[in-house]
Amino acid sequence: MSLDLARRRLLAAAAGAAGALGLVPSGAFAASGRRPSGSRRSAATIIHGGRVLTGLPYLPRQEALAVGRDGRILAVGPASVVRRLAGRDTDFVDARGGTVMAGIIDAHAHCLEAGTRTLNPSLGNESYTVAALQAKLTGFLNASEGQEPDGWLVVEDWNPVGLPAGTETHHRVLDALPTRRPIALKGSDAHNMWVNQRALDLAKITSNTPDPAGGHIVHDSAGAPSGLLKDTAQDIVAAVIPPPDRDKVLVAAAKALHQAAANGITTYMDAATEPGTLGVYADLAASDRLPQRVVPALRLDTDLIRDPKAALAHVDEQRAAHGQVPGLCFGTVKVFLDGVIEHPAQTAALLEPYLDANGKPTDNRGDLYVTATEYGRLAAVLDRAGWQLHAHAIGDRAVRTALDGYETAVRANGRRGNRHTIAHLQLVHPDDYRRFAPLGVVACMQLQWAMRNVWTMDALLPYIGPDRHRLMYPARSLERHGAALSGGSDWPVDPLDSFNQIRTAVDRRGEEGALYPEREGISRSTSLRMHTSGSAHQLRIDHETGVLTPGRAADVIVLDRDVTRVPVEDITGTEVRLTLAGGRRIWDAERPGAQASAASFAAARSASLATVHGRHAACGCHGRRPVASPLSLGPA
């Protein structure tokens, strides 16, 4: 039997299996190899010359892929068969030996925030001495001297662990600058803000100002506000900072989405969506500058978490107001259960206390923003209404609280398939590994953090000790216990680099070495699944995208190398040559000016864009539970 015939038979068998799963449209011609009778049924695009990763265990790699004119995958299989779907105007793409795979689905990102951050000067998450920091800030002041004396200087990407050990983050350091302007340094972790006295005065923060729910106003030894604000305490100052110009926000947002497309991202979850953010999305969609699918995770503050009926009314109202915006797919709610674990914040909720610099236990176990009982009540109400909960939980006490809440929902409502999620999971008690799978809880992890660097070593190891330190980011342990894994960047907390993220999940190596890869490193194939089908599973769109099979949306990326075969360290540096979302080119590295401009997002809307946007009737949006996928997305 010839190799070509064997491949055709494999394609036919695969198509038959896919058809049994309801993935191939009736009358599909992928298996037969017959040329379609009409040009409109021919392929819009054929990608060949690479290794096509389908994402399916029974059909892992193929030679070519055809995209239909409706923006959906027409066929995947041997090149000789797929080429027969070409019409007179079919666009051929040569993958040049690189990987062709499903688009990256970022299950936890803040893309619009990444855009708005570019409107302010940045400290680049670098480390500084006090003198060097003051010199840098003076440069920012000089560059905007026309804003004296009342214009705010808002600076992004301050590294809260980047000052010399023992340095007090006190407003006096900022007060010494040659200005009367209010100053706010926003932490790159999004959980800390450092302000000067003028900013404290404008926000009316005094010694008598109470801590808001879910936040801390840090005080100095004299009992006065030091200028360091943690978690929701930042909102007090943020409320008095004038908002940026709307047109500038839209331009910055479009550029951020362009960058996401260049990283191969075809769908992402906006991990803390506020009501005002939805208006930005509406404007982007109206001007054809929203190239990806977006799942907004509607943020609840602590007061709403404690009032489930009000919380349900709140999220239902937002969905009703914006549910028809093309590209938005509602159904997820975001809650913060704790803060961050690193020094100096130490607001992540731990089961055992933090240690002091000498390794002795303190009386601080971090902050749990709501109790397990409160979270359970919320989970039961939202779960019954079909909403999915996405919980920020860094510490092991917060993770346990989330699991307890989801268990309450299951007891109240049964297993409803809403795929509630816990994000970050920096510390998980080993007793809780086994709880994820029975509850159907997804572990959404940001494994680019799982490396040795200043954050995991200097700012953490002394304060939690070696025993807990070895348990950080337990991806392999969760996988072994059957948990469904998904991947998110948390951009712009980190620079966006999808394939560095995929690589780090495997070897857990950073600038100071590897972080326990022998314990918690995962396989290359698991990491790729996490960031494609695993994230689609989390977002409840796995029937629509995440793998490359006929009938699914043509969310496809073409890479400059074979990421299944290069050395693991070379996965970092992978370049995305082409990104298709619903068959539409949203990134083409070879297009003139692609690297420098977001102008391609203003291109005329193509017919296939409806596959990405439209009304999303096929992807289970607007709170309706999607049809359960017949594919197993657990670890192979």
NORNOR-V184849 format. One record per residue. N is the residue number from 0. RES is the residue in one small letter. SS is DSSP state (~ for helix, > for strand, _ for the rest). PHI is phi in radians with two decimals (NA if undefined). Layout:
# NORNOR-V184849
N_RES_SS_PHI ; N_RES_SS_PHI
This chain:
# NORNOR-V184849
0_m___NA ; 1_s___-1.21 ; 2_l_~_-1.07 ; 3_d_~_-1.11 ; 4_l_~_-1.15 ; 5_a_~_-1.08 ; 6_r_~_-1.17 ; 7_r_~_-1.10 ; 8_r_~_-1.17 ; 9_l_~_-1.09 ; 10_l_~_-1.09 ; 11_a_~_-1.11 ; 12_a_~_-1.13 ; 13_a_~_-1.14 ; 14_a_~_-1.12 ; 15_g_~_-1.13 ; 16_a_~_-1.12 ; 17_a_~_-1.12 ; 18_g_~_-1.07 ; 19_a_~_-1.10 ; 20_l___-1.54 ; 21_g___1.38 ; 22_l___-1.71 ; 23_v___-1.84 ; 24_p___-1.05 ; 25_s___-1.05 ; 26_g___1.37 ; 27_a___-1.08 ; 28_f___-1.95 ; 29_a___-1.05 ; 30_a___-1.32 ; 31_s___-1.34 ; 32_g___1.38 ; 33_r___-1.28 ; 34_r___-1.20 ; 35_p___-1.08 ; 36_s___-1.28 ; 37_g___-2.09 ; 38_s_~_-1.12 ; 39_r_~_-1.22 ; 40_r_~_-1.66 ; 41_s___-1.41 ; 42_a_>_-1.29 ; 43_a_>_-1.33 ; 44_t_>_-2.48 ; 45_i_>_-2.17 ; 46_i_>_-1.86 ; 47_h_>_-2.48 ; 48_g___1.38 ; 49_g___-2.41 ; 50_r_>_-1.83 ; 51_v_>_-1.51 ; 52_l_>_-1.57 ; 53_t_>_-1.30 ; 54_g_>_1.52 ; 55_l_>_-1.78 ; 56_p___-1.16 ; 57_y___-1.52 ; 58_l_>_-2.56 ; 59_p_>_-1.21 ; 60_r_>_-2.33 ; 61_q_>_-2.39 ; 62_e___-1.76 ; 63_a_>_-2.65 ; 64_l_>_-2.48 ; 65_a_>_-2.01 ; 66_v_>_-1.89 ; 67_g___-1.36 ; 68_r___-1.35 ; 69_d___-1.63 ; 70_g___1.43 ; 71_r_>_-1.96 ; 72_i_>_-1.23 ; 73_l_>_-1.61 ; 74_a_>_-2.84 ; 75_v_>_-2.37 ; 76_g_>_2.95 ; 77_p___-1.04 ; 78_a_~_-1.05 ; 79_s_~_-1.11 ; 80_v_~_-1.45 ; 81_v_~_-1.11 ; 82_r_~_-1.06 ; 83_r_~_-1.23 ; 84_l_~_-1.55 ; 85_a_>_-1.25 ; 86_g_>_-1.91 ; 87_r_>_-1.13 ; 88_d_>_-2.01 ; 89_t_>_-1.14 ; 90_d_>_-1.58 ; 91_f_>_-1.74 ; 92_v_>_-2.10 ; 93_d_>_-1.58 ; 94_a___-1.34 ; 95_r___0.95 ; 96_g___1.48 ; 97_g___-1.44 ; 98_t_>_-1.40 ; 99_v_>_-1.98 ; 100_m_>_-2.57 ; 101_a_>_-1.10 ; 102_g___-1.06 ; 103_i_>_-1.19 ; 104_i_>_-1.96 ; 105_d_>_-1.53 ; 106_a_>_-1.48 ; 107_h_>_-2.91 ; 108_a_>_-2.58 ; 109_h___-2.31 ; 110_c_~_-1.13 ; 111_l_~_-1.18 ; 112_e_~_-1.09 ; 113_a_~_-1.01 ; 114_g_~_-1.21 ; 115_t_~_-1.16 ; 116_r_~_-1.09 ; 117_t___-1.25 ; 118_l___-1.37 ; 119_n___-2.05 ; 120_p_>_-1.13 ; 121_s_>_-2.23 ; 122_l___-1.57 ; 123_g___1.16 ; 124_n___1.06 ; 125_e___-1.50 ; 126_s___-1.59 ; 127_y___-2.45 ; 128_t___-1.33 ; 129_v_~_-1.05 ; 130_a_~_-1.11 ; 131_a_~_-1.17 ; 132_l_~_-1.11 ; 133_q_~_-1.10 ; 134_a_~_-1.15 ; 135_k_~_-1.12 ; 136_l_~_-1.17 ; 137_t_~_-1.08 ; 138_g_~_-1.08 ; 139_f_~_-1.11 ; 140_l_~_-1.11 ; 141_n_~_-1.13 ; 142_a_~_-1.29 ; 143_s___-2.34 ; 144_e_~_-1.13 ; 145_g_~_-1.19 ; 146_q_~_-1.67 ; 147_e___-1.18 ; 148_p___-1.78 ; 149_d___-1.99 ; 150_g___-1.25 ; 151_w___-1.21 ; 152_l_>_-1.81 ; 153_v_>_-1.83 ; 154_v_>_-2.08 ; 155_e_>_-1.61 ; 156_d_>_1.06 ; 157_w_>_-1.28 ; 158_n___-1.56 ; 159_p___-1.13 ; 160_v___-1.92 ; 161_g___-1.70 ; 162_l___-1.67 ; 163_p___-0.98 ; 164_a___-0.94 ; 165_g___1.58 ; 166_t___-1.25 ; 167_e___-1.54 ; 168_t___-1.42 ; 169_h___-1.96 ; 170_h_~_-1.07 ; 171_r_~_-1.05 ; 172_v_~_-1.08 ; 173_l_~_-1.43 ; 174_d_~_-1.13 ; 175_a___-1.32 ; 176_l___-1.27 ; 177_p___-1.38 ; 178_t___-2.83 ; 179_r___-1.82 ; 180_r___-1.21 ; 181_p___-1.24 ; 182_i_>_-2.23 ; 183_a_>_-2.38 ; 184_l_>_-1.73 ; 185_k_>_-1.65 ; 186_g_>_-1.11 ; 187_s___-1.15 ; 188_d___-1.48 ; 189_a___1.17 ; 190_h___-2.08 ; 191_n_>_-2.40 ; 192_m_>_-2.42 ; 193_w_>_-2.12 ; 194_v_>_-2.26 ; 195_n___-1.58 ; 196_q_~_-1.14 ; 197_r_~_-1.06 ; 198_a_~_-1.17 ; 199_l_~_-1.05 ; 200_d_~_-1.14 ; 201_l_~_-1.13 ; 202_a___-1.48 ; 203_k___1.03 ; 204_i___-1.64 ; 205_t___-2.22 ; 206_s___-1.08 ; 207_n___-1.67 ; 208_t___-1.24 ; 209_p___-1.30 ; 210_d___-1.12 ; 211_p___-1.27 ; 212_a___-1.04 ; 213_g___1.44 ; 214_g_>_-2.68 ; 215_h_>_-2.41 ; 216_i_>_-1.71 ; 217_v_>_-1.32 ; 218_h_>_-1.97 ; 219_d___-1.51 ; 220_s___-1.13 ; 221_a___-1.55 ; 222_g___1.55 ; 223_a___-1.62 ; 224_p_>_-1.02 ; 225_s_>_-1.41 ; 226_g_>_1.82 ; 227_l_>_-1.70 ; 228_l_>_-2.11 ; 229_k_>_-1.99 ; 230_d_>_0.91 ; 231_t___-1.19 ; 232_a___-1.11 ; 233_q_~_-1.07 ; 234_d_~_-1.12 ; 235_i_~_-1.11 ; 236_v_~_-1.33 ; 237_a_~_-0.99 ; 238_a___-1.18 ; 239_v___-1.85 ; 240_i___-1.49 ; 241_p___-1.03 ; 242_p___-1.21 ; 243_p___-1.25 ; 244_d___-1.03 ; 245_r_~_-1.06 ; 246_d_~_-1.10 ; 247_k_~_-1.15 ; 248_v_~_-1.07 ; 249_l_~_-1.14 ; 250_v_~_-1.12 ; 251_a_~_-1.12 ; 252_a_~_-1.12 ; 253_a_~_-1.07 ; 254_k_~_-1.14 ; 255_a_~_-1.12 ; 256_l_~_-1.19 ; 257_h_~_-1.08 ; 258_q_~_-1.12 ; 259_a_~_-1.07 ; 260_a_~_-1.09 ; 261_a_~_-1.13 ; 262_n___-1.58 ; 263_g___1.51 ; 264_i_>_-1.49 ; 265_t_>_-1.89 ; 266_t_>_-2.56 ; 267_y_>_-2.59 ; 268_m_>_-1.73 ; 269_d_>_-1.35 ; 270_a_>_-1.44 ; 271_a_>_-2.85 ; 272_t_>_-1.46 ; 273_e___-1.69 ; 274_p_~_-0.95 ; 275_g_~_-1.13 ; 276_t_~_-1.12 ; 277_l_~_-1.10 ; 278_g_~_-1.14 ; 279_v_~_-1.11 ; 280_y_~_-1.05 ; 281_a_~_-1.07 ; 282_d_~_-1.17 ; 283_l_~_-1.09 ; 284_a_~_-1.12 ; 285_a_~_-1.14 ; 286_s___-1.79 ; 287_d___1.01 ; 288_r___-2.09 ; 289_l___-2.10 ; 290_p___-1.38 ; 291_q___-1.73 ; 292_r_>_-1.26 ; 293_v_>_-2.30 ; 294_v_>_-1.81 ; 295_p_>_-1.32 ; 296_a_>_-1.65 ; 297_l_>_-1.28 ; 298_r_>_-1.33 ; 299_l___-1.91 ; 300_d___-1.42 ; 301_t_~_-1.09 ; 302_d_~_-1.10 ; 303_l_~_-1.22 ; 304_i_~_-1.01 ; 305_r___-1.44 ; 306_d___-2.27 ; 307_p_~_-1.00 ; 308_k_~_-1.14 ; 309_a_~_-1.15 ; 310_a_~_-1.09 ; 311_l_~_-1.10 ; 312_a_~_-1.10 ; 313_h_~_-1.10 ; 314_v_~_-1.27 ; 315_d_~_-1.09 ; 316_e_~_-1.13 ; 317_q_~_-1.15 ; 318_r_~_-1.14 ; 319_a_~_-1.12 ; 320_a_~_-1.30 ; 321_h_~_-2.21 ; 322_g___-1.14 ; 323_q___-1.70 ; 324_v___-1.23 ; 325_p___-1.03 ; 326_g___1.76 ; 327_l_>_-1.67 ; 328_c___-2.22 ; 329_f___-1.45 ; 330_g___2.57 ; 331_t_>_-2.17 ; 332_v_>_-2.15 ; 333_k_>_-1.87 ; 334_v_>_-2.30 ; 335_f_>_-1.84 ; 336_l___-1.70 ; 337_d___-2.72 ; 338_g___-1.87 ; 339_v___-2.18 ; 340_i___-1.63 ; 341_e___-1.27 ; 342_h___-1.20 ; 343_p___-1.67 ; 344_a___-1.17 ; 345_q___0.88 ; 346_t___-1.87 ; 347_a___-1.22 ; 348_a___-1.49 ; 349_l___-1.93 ; 350_l___-1.28 ; 351_e___-2.01 ; 352_p___-1.16 ; 353_y___-1.13 ; 354_l_>_-1.79 ; 355_d___-1.48 ; 356_a___-1.11 ; 357_n___-1.69 ; 358_g___1.47 ; 359_k___-1.73 ; 360_p_>_-1.07 ; 361_t___-1.77 ; 362_d___-1.69 ; 363_n___-1.78 ; 364_r___-1.96 ; 365_g___1.43 ; 366_d___-2.07 ; 367_l___-1.77 ; 368_y___-1.31 ; 369_v___-2.46 ; 370_t___-1.42 ; 371_a_~_-1.08 ; 372_t_~_-1.12 ; 373_e_~_-1.10 ; 374_y_~_-1.20 ; 375_g_~_-1.10 ; 376_r_~_-1.10 ; 377_l_~_-1.08 ; 378_a_~_-1.06 ; 379_a_~_-1.10 ; 380_v_~_-1.22 ; 381_l_~_-1.23 ; 382_d_~_-1.06 ; 383_r_~_-1.09 ; 384_a___-1.52 ; 385_g___1.57 ; 386_w___-1.46 ; 387_q_>_-1.76 ; 388_l_>_-1.73 ; 389_h_>_-2.19 ; 390_a_>_-1.81 ; 391_h_>_-1.30 ; 392_a_>_-2.53 ; 393_i___-1.61 ; 394_g___-1.51 ; 395_d_~_-1.17 ; 396_r_~_-1.25 ; 397_a_~_-1.17 ; 398_v_~_-1.06 ; 399_r_~_-1.12 ; 400_t_~_-1.07 ; 401_a_~_-1.08 ; 402_l_~_-1.09 ; 403_d_~_-1.07 ; 404_g_~_-1.11 ; 405_y_~_-1.19 ; 406_e_~_-1.12 ; 407_t_~_-1.05 ; 408_a_~_-1.11 ; 409_v_~_-1.15 ; 410_r_~_-1.11 ; 411_a_~_-1.36 ; 412_n_~_-2.08 ; 413_g___1.39 ; 414_r___-1.38 ; 415_r___-1.81 ; 416_g___1.27 ; 417_n___-1.44 ; 418_r___0.97 ; 419_h___-1.00 ; 420_t_>_-2.29 ; 421_i_>_-2.08 ; 422_a_>_-1.83 ; 423_h_>_1.56 ; 424_l___0.95 ; 425_q___-1.16 ; 426_l___-2.22 ; 427_v___-2.28 ; 428_h___-1.15 ; 429_p_~_-0.94 ; 430_d_~_-1.13 ; 431_d_~_-1.67 ; 432_y___-0.98 ; 433_r___-1.30 ; 434_r_~_-1.45 ; 435_f_~_-1.10 ; 436_a_~_-1.07 ; 437_p_~_-1.08 ; 438_l_~_-1.52 ; 439_g___1.23 ; 440_v___-1.53 ; 441_v_>_-1.59 ; 442_a_>_-1.71 ; 443_c_>_-1.67 ; 444_m_>_-2.07 ; 445_q___-1.98 ; 446_l_~_-1.43 ; 447_q_~_-1.18 ; 448_w_~_-1.42 ; 449_a___-1.44 ; 450_m___-2.59 ; 451_r___-1.46 ; 452_n___-2.76 ; 453_v___-1.10 ; 454_w___-1.23 ; 455_t___-1.48 ; 456_m_~_-1.81 ; 457_d_~_-1.04 ; 458_a_~_-1.57 ; 459_l_~_-2.43 ; 460_l_~_-0.89 ; 461_p_~_-1.13 ; 462_y_~_-1.74 ; 463_i_~_-2.20 ; 464_g_~_1.43 ; 465_p_~_-1.17 ; 466_d_~_-1.13 ; 467_r_~_-1.27 ; 468_h_~_-1.03 ; 469_r___-1.19 ; 470_l___-1.62 ; 471_m___-1.14 ; 472_y___0.85 ; 473_p___-1.41 ; 474_a_~_-1.13 ; 475_r_~_-1.17 ; 476_s_~_-1.09 ; 477_l_~_-1.14 ; 478_e_~_-1.06 ; 479_r_~_-1.08 ; 480_h___-1.59 ; 481_g___1.55 ; 482_a___-1.22 ; 483_a_>_-1.36 ; 484_l_>_-1.84 ; 485_s_>_-2.34 ; 486_g_>_-2.19 ; 487_g___-2.48 ; 488_s___-1.58 ; 489_d___1.02 ; 490_w___-0.95 ; 491_p___-1.73 ; 492_v___-0.97 ; 493_d___-2.09 ; 494_p___-1.04 ; 495_l___-1.38 ; 496_d___-2.72 ; 497_s_~_-0.99 ; 498_f_~_-1.47 ; 499_n_~_-1.14 ; 500_q_~_-1.08 ; 501_i_~_-1.13 ; 502_r_~_-1.17 ; 503_t_~_-1.09 ; 504_a_~_-1.05 ; 505_v_~_-1.55 ; 506_d_~_-1.81 ; 507_r___0.88 ; 508_r_>_-1.92 ; 509_g_>_-2.25 ; 510_e___-1.17 ; 511_e___-1.90 ; 512_g_>_2.02 ; 513_a_>_-1.70 ; 514_l___-1.92 ; 515_y___0.92 ; 516_p_~_-1.14 ; 517_e_~_-1.18 ; 518_r_~_-1.62 ; 519_e_~_-2.23 ; 520_g___-1.18 ; 521_i___-1.92 ; 522_s___-1.29 ; 523_r_~_-1.05 ; 524_s_~_-1.15 ; 525_t_~_-1.12 ; 526_s_~_-1.12 ; 527_l_~_-1.10 ; 528_r_~_-1.14 ; 529_m_~_-0.88 ; 530_h_~_-1.62 ; 531_t_~_-2.26 ; 532_s_~_-1.17 ; 533_g_~_-1.12 ; 534_s_~_-1.25 ; 535_a_~_-1.07 ; 536_h_~_-1.05 ; 537_q_~_-0.99 ; 538_l_~_-1.42 ; 539_r___1.10 ; 540_i___-2.19 ; 541_d___-1.23 ; 542_h___-1.38 ; 543_e___-1.90 ; 544_t___-2.79 ; 545_g___1.85 ; 546_v___-2.38 ; 547_l___-1.81 ; 548_t___-2.38 ; 549_p___-0.97 ; 550_g___1.75 ; 551_r___-1.39 ; 552_a_>_-1.04 ; 553_a___-1.43 ; 554_d___-1.68 ; 555_v_>_-2.37 ; 556_i_>_-2.21 ; 557_v_>_-2.02 ; 558_l_>_-1.84 ; 559_d___-1.51 ; 560_r___-2.66 ; 561_d___-1.60 ; 562_v___-1.25 ; 563_t___-1.51 ; 564_r___-2.16 ; 565_v___-1.14 ; 566_p___-0.94 ; 567_v_~_-0.92 ; 568_e_~_-1.11 ; 569_d_~_-1.48 ; 570_i_~_-1.12 ; 571_t___-1.08 ; 572_g___1.72 ; 573_t___-1.02 ; 574_e___-1.85 ; 575_v_>_-1.56 ; 576_r_>_-1.46 ; 577_l_>_-2.65 ; 578_t_>_-2.21 ; 579_l_>_-1.94 ; 580_a_>_-2.13 ; 581_g___1.04 ; 582_g___1.45 ; 583_r_>_-1.61 ; 584_r_>_-1.26 ; 585_i_>_-1.90 ; 586_w_>_-2.67 ; 587_d_>_-2.44 ; 588_a___-1.10 ; 589_e___-1.64 ; 590_r___-1.28 ; 591_p___-0.97 ; 592_g___1.35 ; 593_a___-1.05 ; 594_q___-1.22 ; 595_a___-1.86 ; 596_s___-2.39 ; 597_a___-1.75 ; 598_a_~_-1.12 ; 599_s_~_-1.11 ; 600_f_~_-1.28 ; 601_a_~_-1.61 ; 602_a___-1.10 ; 603_a___-1.04 ; 604_r___-1.13 ; 605_s___-1.63 ; 606_a___-1.07 ; 607_s___-1.32 ; 608_l_~_-1.07 ; 609_a_~_-1.07 ; 610_t_~_-1.19 ; 611_v_~_-1.48 ; 612_h___-1.86 ; 613_g___0.98 ; 614_r___-1.80 ; 615_h___0.99 ; 616_a_~_-1.07 ; 617_a_~_-1.49 ; 618_c_~_-1.91 ; 619_g___1.28 ; 620_c___-1.40 ; 621_h___1.04 ; 622_g___1.53 ; 623_r___-1.33 ; 624_r___-1.25 ; 625_p___-1.26 ; 626_v___-1.10 ; 627_a___-1.07 ; 628_s___-1.28 ; 629_p___-1.39 ; 630_l___-1.49 ; 631_s___-1.47 ; 632_l___-1.89 ; 633_g___-1.29 ; 634_p___-1.13 ; 635_a___-1.31
